[in-house]
Amino acid sequence: MKKSSLFIVPQNQEGFNVIQKLDEGKFIKNKMVFDLFKNTFLLHITIEPGGYQLNNNMWAWDILNKLNGKPDLAWVRFGGCLRKEQIGEILKSALGWSDEELNKWNTHYTNTKPEYFEGVYYPDTYLIPVNESGDKVAQRLINRFNEKFAPLADKYIQANIRWVTGLKIASLIAREAAGKTDMHLISGIIWNRLDVGMPLQIDSTMQYTLGKNSEGKWWGSIDIGEKQNDSLYNSYLYKGLPPTPICSPNIDYIEAALNPEETDCLFYLHDSKQQIHCAKTYEEHLKNIDIYLN
């Protein structure tokens, strides 16, 4: 009876001994014989990172051929706070998707529920079967989001904040913050603007509306004219939060949305060294612009 098992080759193969790992996983009966066979018949074997389905009835030659081919599962990693189209491009490259499958990812697989349109495709490292359907890949990423969010779920309920609201704010923080050092402060400023009914005036919402620019960048620069474009994501024209998150943030930013830093500031900017400077009034903000940007 064939017993199939998964043999995993890590992304970083430094110190990874293939034959030793095959022996430890009982994929081969004698590692010395296997090593001799490998050196005799297949001197140059290049093993791609990923997962390979092996079974205990495979001969040495079958195993070597399998490992010298394409993996059955591919490593897929994305970090930062990416919009779903960017995630789709990474998945297409890693899983060998067609243009049609990528289009289905953008329009169908990630559009099954309003709250799943954006923001829930959790940034992490995954080992995904190359033949897994796009809808199952989407659910895999949503499941990881649910797993990560679970410890904060009750805290959001206690704070009377809907999780979709927190996710929208977390996505804005992720696109605006220079890192973990200022994410709670930016969270506090966003909450302050919402509390006083001030437009958020966040460029990243406009970047989301524009999509990929002529240079092939998803998060390109915004000029003054574009800030007049009519879109519900235009946080210069419309008050409140955008209709959906603008990217998929990690748990640090979701936590920051729940725990904003107490501040009187309503404005902020980052200088050339990515140091944040906030201001209580627009006049103070103009002074910061003159000092740190001009």
NUVEXBA-400972 format. One line per field, with one value per residue (C-alpha): residue number from 1; chain; x, y, z. Coordinates in nm, 4 decimals. Layout:
N
i	c(NUM;...)
ch	c(A;...)
u	c(X;...)
v	c(Y;...)
w	c(Z;...)
//
This chain:
294
i	c(1;2;3;4;5;6;7;8;9;10;11;12;13;14;15;16;17;18;19;20;21;22;23;24;25;26;27;28;29;30;31;32;33;34;35;36;37;38;39;40;41;42;43;44;45;46;47;48;49;50;51;52;53;54;55;56;57;58;59;60;61;62;63;64;65;66;67;68;69;70;71;72;73;74;75;76;77;78;79;80;81;82;83;84;85;86;87;88;89;90;91;92;93;94;95;96;97;98;99;100;101;102;103;104;105;106;107;108;109;110;111;112;113;114;115;116;117;118;119;120;121;122;123;124;125;126;127;128;129;130;131;132;133;134;135;136;137;138;139;140;141;142;143;144;145;146;147;148;149;150;151;152;153;154;155;156;157;158;159;160;161;162;163;164;165;166;167;168;169;170;171;172;173;174;175;176;177;178;179;180;181;182;183;184;185;186;187;188;189;190;191;192;193;194;195;196;197;198;199;200;201;202;203;204;205;206;207;208;209;210;211;212;213;214;215;216;217;218;219;220;221;222;223;224;225;226;227;228;229;230;231;232;233;234;235;236;237;238;239;240;241;242;243;244;245;246;247;248;249;250;251;252;253;254;255;256;257;258;259;260;261;262;263;264;265;266;267;268;269;270;271;272;273;274;275;276;277;278;279;280;281;282;283;284;285;286;287;288;289;290;291;292;293;294)
ch	c(A;A;A;A;A;A;A;A;A;A;A;A;A;A;A;A;A;A;A;A;A;A;A;A;A;A;A;A;A;A;A;A;A;A;A;A;A;A;A;A;A;A;A;A;A;A;A;A;A;A;A;A;A;A;A;A;A;A;A;A;A;A;A;A;A;A;A;A;A;A;A;A;A;A;A;A;A;A;A;A;A;A;A;A;A;A;A;A;A;A;A;A;A;A;A;A;A;A;A;A;A;A;A;A;A;A;A;A;A;A;A;A;A;A;A;A;A;A;A;A;A;A;A;A;A;A;A;A;A;A;A;A;A;A;A;A;A;A;A;A;A;A;A;A;A;A;A;A;A;A;A;A;A;A;A;A;A;A;A;A;A;A;A;A;A;A;A;A;A;A;A;A;A;A;A;A;A;A;A;A;A;A;A;A;A;A;A;A;A;A;A;A;A;A;A;A;A;A;A;A;A;A;A;A;A;A;A;A;A;A;A;A;A;A;A;A;A;A;A;A;A;A;A;A;A;A;A;A;A;A;A;A;A;A;A;A;A;A;A;A;A;A;A;A;A;A;A;A;A;A;A;A;A;A;A;A;A;A;A;A;A;A;A;A;A;A;A;A;A;A;A;A;A;A;A;A;A;A;A;A;A;A;A;A;A;A;A;A;A;A;A;A;A;A)
u	c(0.0000;0.1375;0.1667;0.2033;0.3836;0.4927;0.8631;0.9239;1.2237;1.2559;1.2888;1.6296;1.8258;2.1375;2.2333;1.9544;2.0836;1.8415;1.9596;1.9630;1.6062;1.4894;1.6396;1.4833;1.1453;1.1922;1.1557;1.4721;1.5928;1.9684;2.1063;2.4586;2.3290;2.0999;2.3865;2.6014;2.3174;2.2699;2.6384;2.6624;2.3560;2.2528;2.5471;2.3718;2.0341;1.8703;1.5830;1.3357;1.1929;0.8438;0.6587;0.6930;0.4503;0.6530;0.5455;0.7180;0.7091;0.9273;1.2685;1.5712;1.5529;1.1838;1.2595;1.5488;1.3372;1.0564;1.2848;1.4461;1.1054;0.8496;0.7191;0.3600;0.3298;0.4859;0.6046;0.4135;0.5120;0.3813;0.4332;0.3478;-0.0072;-0.0905;-0.4136;-0.5715;-0.4536;-0.0922;-0.1500;-0.3022;0.0084;0.2280;-0.0005;0.0001;0.3795;0.4112;0.1268;0.1470;-0.1969;-0.3278;-0.4430;-0.7991;-0.7420;-0.5863;-0.8898;-1.1171;-0.9115;-0.9642;-1.3328;-1.4860;-1.2828;-1.2264;-1.5774;-1.7974;-1.9044;-1.8855;-1.6601;-1.4227;-1.3683;-1.0404;-0.8325;-0.8736;-0.6016;-0.3520;0.0156;0.2247;0.4238;0.2166;0.2860;0.0108;-0.0658;0.0029;-0.3238;-0.5373;-0.8282;-0.8339;-1.1413;-0.9707;-0.6562;-0.8709;-1.0323;-0.6889;-0.5801;-0.9093;-0.8684;-0.5244;-0.6752;-0.9446;-0.6804;-0.4700;-0.7681;-0.9302;-0.7323;-0.8510;-1.2135;-1.3515;-1.1498;-1.3043;-1.6503;-1.5731;-1.4556;-1.7763;-1.5750;-1.6903;-1.4086;-1.4594;-1.4202;-1.1005;-0.9710;-1.0325;-0.8434;-0.5656;-0.5176;-0.4849;-0.2341;-0.0320;-0.0066;0.0700;0.3006;0.6766;0.6800;0.5800;0.7220;0.4491;0.1544;-0.0271;0.0180;-0.1229;-0.4089;-0.4804;-0.4757;-0.7126;-0.9546;-0.9302;-1.0222;-1.3167;-1.4337;-1.4390;-1.5894;-1.2801;-1.2021;-0.9225;-0.7265;-0.5062;-0.3216;-0.3184;-0.6969;-0.6481;-0.3647;-0.6044;-0.8625;-0.6094;-0.4861;-0.1724;-0.0178;0.1551;0.4850;0.3326;0.3218;0.0185;0.0932;0.2116;0.2317;-0.0805;-0.0978;-0.3316;-0.5659;-0.6286;-0.7495;-1.0609;-1.1576;-1.5000;-1.4655;-1.5971;-1.2337;-1.1374;-1.0829;-1.0347;-1.3893;-1.5736;-1.5682;-1.5409;-1.3759;-1.3485;-1.6045;-1.3547;-1.0013;-0.7434;-0.5036;-0.4575;-0.2779;-0.1057;-0.2100;0.0198;-0.1779;-0.5093;-0.4019;-0.2932;-0.6393;-0.7848;-0.5318;-0.4652;-0.2157;-0.3779;-0.2886;-0.4273;-0.2777;-0.4871;-0.2029;0.1231;0.4069;0.7239;1.0576;1.3314;1.4421;1.0855;1.0568;0.6989;0.6027;0.2451;0.0563;-0.2621;-0.3543;-0.3180;-0.0988;0.1413;0.1312;0.2330;0.5279;0.6301;0.6107;0.8380;1.0852;1.0987;0.9994;1.1005)
v	c(0.0000;0.3384;0.5894;0.9435;1.2039;1.5605;1.6378;2.0084;2.1972;2.5328;2.8660;2.9186;2.6009;2.7050;2.4093;2.1972;1.8472;1.6837;1.3262;1.3614;1.4997;1.2231;0.9689;1.1323;1.1300;0.7614;0.8384;0.6350;0.3091;0.3709;0.7206;0.6044;0.3995;0.6839;0.9325;0.6981;0.6571;1.0326;1.1025;0.8284;0.8985;1.2574;1.4755;1.8088;1.8171;2.1505;2.1308;2.4160;2.5239;2.3868;2.0685;1.7358;1.4457;1.1270;0.7753;0.4799;0.2710;0.5099;0.3942;0.6208;0.7161;0.8119;1.0291;1.2049;1.2696;1.4025;1.6380;1.7555;1.8641;2.1229;2.1089;2.0073;2.2924;2.6350;2.8810;3.2080;3.5066;3.8609;4.1237;4.4850;4.5957;4.4986;4.5418;4.2242;4.2817;4.2864;3.9654;3.8154;3.9014;3.7235;3.4197;3.4110;3.4034;3.1402;2.9097;2.9534;3.1093;3.2184;3.5748;3.4440;3.2976;3.6233;3.8116;3.5723;3.6383;4.0123;4.0012;3.6813;3.4870;3.7995;3.9336;3.6675;3.8944;4.2742;4.2381;4.0103;4.2517;4.3783;4.3637;3.9997;3.8377;3.8128;3.8910;3.5887;3.2973;3.0103;2.6678;2.6283;2.3371;2.4572;2.3026;2.4606;2.6590;3.0362;3.0333;2.7908;3.0051;3.3061;3.1091;2.9931;3.3574;3.4523;3.1619;3.2921;3.6370;3.4848;3.2923;3.6041;3.8246;3.5803;3.6971;4.0559;3.9769;4.0143;4.3309;4.4863;4.3931;4.5420;4.8648;4.8693;4.8760;4.6634;4.4483;4.5832;4.9375;4.8431;4.6775;4.9901;5.2024;4.9435;4.9510;5.3300;5.3114;5.0489;5.2646;5.5836;5.4728;5.4632;5.1516;5.0223;5.3291;5.5663;5.3439;5.4069;5.7823;5.7779;5.5664;5.8348;6.1094;5.9173;5.8594;6.2300;6.3338;6.0958;6.2224;6.5877;6.5148;6.6240;6.4672;6.2151;6.3672;6.0608;6.0231;5.6453;5.6341;5.8247;5.5935;5.3045;5.4726;5.5348;5.1743;5.0982;5.4061;5.4450;5.3358;5.0076;5.1088;5.0435;5.3145;5.6058;5.9732;6.1926;6.5412;6.8225;6.7740;6.4099;6.5091;6.6503;6.3211;6.2049;5.8708;5.7352;5.6515;6.0191;6.1146;6.4787;6.5077;6.2670;6.2495;5.9246;5.5982;5.4549;5.1925;4.9094;4.8634;4.9696;4.6792;4.3751;4.4802;4.2503;4.2043;4.4816;4.7470;4.5870;4.6098;4.9726;5.0601;4.9220;5.0980;5.4498;5.6723;5.9591;6.2823;6.6263;6.6195;6.6339;6.6623;6.4792;6.4433;6.2402;6.4061;6.2734;6.0321;5.8993;6.0689;6.1719;6.5261;6.5980;6.9199;7.0249;7.2976;7.3531;7.6562;7.4388;7.1819;7.4482;7.5370;7.1699;7.1571;7.4600;7.3167;6.9510;6.9376;7.2684)
w	c(0.0000;-0.1015;0.1795;0.0467;0.2547;0.2002;0.1757;0.2336;0.0990;0.2810;0.1070;0.2650;0.1988;0.3869;0.6062;0.4588;0.3787;0.1359;0.1890;0.5666;0.5636;0.3290;0.5692;0.8759;0.7024;0.6119;0.2417;0.1700;0.3204;0.3111;0.2804;0.1928;-0.0998;-0.2047;-0.1939;-0.4057;-0.6554;-0.6732;-0.7317;-0.9940;-1.2058;-1.1342;-1.0512;-1.0805;-0.9129;-0.8419;-0.5979;-0.5937;-0.2578;-0.1985;-0.1114;-0.2914;-0.2601;-0.2138;-0.1228;0.0392;-0.2793;-0.4768;-0.5961;-0.5596;-0.9271;-0.8908;-0.5885;-0.7609;-1.0701;-0.8551;-0.6638;-0.9866;-1.1206;-1.0176;-0.6604;-0.5876;-0.3390;-0.3832;-0.1237;-0.1529;0.0556;0.0635;0.3284;0.3849;0.3186;-0.0392;-0.2302;-0.3610;-0.7186;-0.5989;-0.4061;-0.7203;-0.9217;-0.6659;-0.6672;-1.0469;-1.0554;-0.7817;-0.8861;-1.2626;-1.3016;-1.6389;-1.7023;-1.6852;-1.3393;-1.2193;-1.3473;-1.1573;-0.8436;-0.8803;-0.9718;-0.8350;-0.5794;-0.3656;-0.4103;-0.2503;0.0387;0.0788;0.3836;0.1881;-0.1008;0.0444;0.3610;0.4705;0.2549;0.5343;0.4595;0.5519;0.4124;0.2732;0.1246;-0.1343;-0.3705;-0.7239;-0.8436;-0.5707;-0.7139;-0.6730;-0.4505;-0.2122;-0.2091;-0.1171;0.1645;0.2834;0.3244;0.4906;0.7336;0.8282;0.8871;1.1104;1.3031;1.3601;1.4458;1.6903;2.0013;1.9376;1.8524;2.2062;2.2628;1.9527;2.0800;2.4223;2.2566;2.0460;1.7225;1.4306;1.2976;0.9449;1.0791;1.2572;0.9423;0.7350;0.9883;1.0152;0.6374;0.6436;0.9283;0.7423;0.4297;0.6256;0.9066;0.8710;1.0895;1.4289;1.6039;1.4876;1.4011;1.7307;1.6920;1.3388;1.4688;1.7291;1.4651;1.2367;1.5240;1.6162;1.2620;1.2615;1.6008;1.4942;1.1512;0.9632;0.6226;0.6628;0.3714;0.3307;0.0013;0.0126;-0.0350;-0.3593;-0.4594;-0.4129;-0.6389;-0.9156;-0.9233;-1.1237;-1.2818;-1.6191;-1.4617;-1.3481;-0.9806;-0.7654;-0.5083;-0.7206;-0.6266;-0.6189;-0.7659;-0.6638;-0.9595;-0.8774;-0.5328;-0.7003;-0.8646;-0.7509;-0.5740;-0.2450;-0.1685;-0.2083;0.1539;0.0521;-0.0854;0.1433;0.5216;0.7113;0.6226;0.2700;0.1625;0.2198;0.3509;0.0931;0.1569;0.3809;0.7025;0.9469;1.3095;1.4385;1.2512;1.3449;1.7080;1.6575;1.5234;1.8473;2.0718;1.9392;2.1141;2.3017;2.1222;2.0484;1.7005;1.3837;1.1314;1.0670;0.8196;0.7838;0.7213;0.4922;0.7653;0.8099;1.1475;1.2200;1.3249;1.4312;1.4915;1.6696;1.4218;1.0496;1.1199;1.3201;1.0395;0.7854;1.0057;1.0162;0.6372;0.6146;0.8666;0.7658;0.3972;0.2366)
//
